[in-house]
Amino acid sequence: MTVVRDDFSAAALADAIEENGAEFLMTMGRAGGGEERDDDKLRWTIGGSPIDYHNAVVGANLDATGADAAISASLAAMRAHRVPGTWHLGPGMSPVDLGRRLVDRGFIHAGDDIGMAVDLQGLRPLQLPSGLAVSRVRTQDDLAVWVETLGKGFGEGPKEAAWVGTIFSTLGLEHVSWRHYLGRLDGEPVATATLFLGARVAGIYFVFTVPEARHRGIGAALTMAPLLEARALGYRISVLAASMMGEPVYRRLGFREYCRIGLFEWRDR
């Protein structure tokens, strides 16, 4: 049985958000065959994805004298693998001027993920929207429908969804750390979500509702399904990285913001 986190201090929750996100990206990058670095200075997976978000630098414990060399090393890896990439700049990374240094080297600050967390013991009951059924993805046919649904507007669309589907197929649909969910409205697939159990907390990812089915509470329902499963498994804390559009939905479910993860993107021009 995993020893789960149960420290609800703001600093501990920010750390849990950052660590779960890092493990999520490292695990997917590894499954994609990416180059991996994981030492006391830098942590990254680069080359395993065509998507910039997933060629990710997720850890940096640097001083002012070593920061520029580390940025150069990440750029060299991105160029060698001919992929775009992103530094996910969380509160645990240093030095404090790392964002400025990245911009000076050609990275673009594309915005922030909003790091949020919730105590799973405090979840409030949520009634499913009429006609909505949520099921776990257990077969390759289910996964194909999940991928097609995600591709209708999440991230980079069909390109990203296809890559994600390949990774989840590689990892296996019964992997102990991963669970995927599909929402059907009156029998038609309309929404997705994923649960990733890592860093001793439950992370929520790939929450998406097709445009024509939004504003009906479906996104909240697809988020609640993995939250309830994580609670049943004994987890105390759930974390996620919200967009500006998704933040109000998660806040209504009880999530609160504890940090920001700056996204600094690079692509060869």
C-alpha angles and dihedrals in degrees: 000000000000115000099235127211116257103168107118098183113127093244093050092049092050088052091049091051092050095045096047090050091049093050090047092055095040092050094050092044091050091051088051092054097252126166108260132208121179117163139122092285109037140017122192148140114208132171102026098098141042088219118092094217091060098049086076141176102202104166136040127169099175140145127221093266095053102037099085092048090051091052089050090051091053091049090050090053093048091049093046091053093038094231136127116243147192136217107217098209109201131175093263094060125096157253100039093231094054092115092056091047091052092051090049088056095052103272118136121223097230096181138276137289109226108232110218137174139186137194104243091208089065098055114136121221114266125200115222116241112258112276095014121128122182120202137172119251106244107153137049089248089055090049092052090055091046090052093047090051094048090049092063093084115328116126110312092358122227092359093059094038092053092051092047090050091052090051094049090048089051092049092047130242093253094051109143093232100045136065127168129200135202125199121208123193112204087340097310119114109245110151146033141196138171132208118209118188107205141131086025093291136089115255123199118212143164095029103170137156122192111250096248092056099048128119093038100098094260095125090053091050092050089051093048095054095065091038091058092046091050090051091050088053090057101260118145103190133048124191137187143170108237132201120223088257094051099041097085091051092053093043090057088055091055102266118141131197118253104162147354125240110208115218113214109184131197132185129169110259 
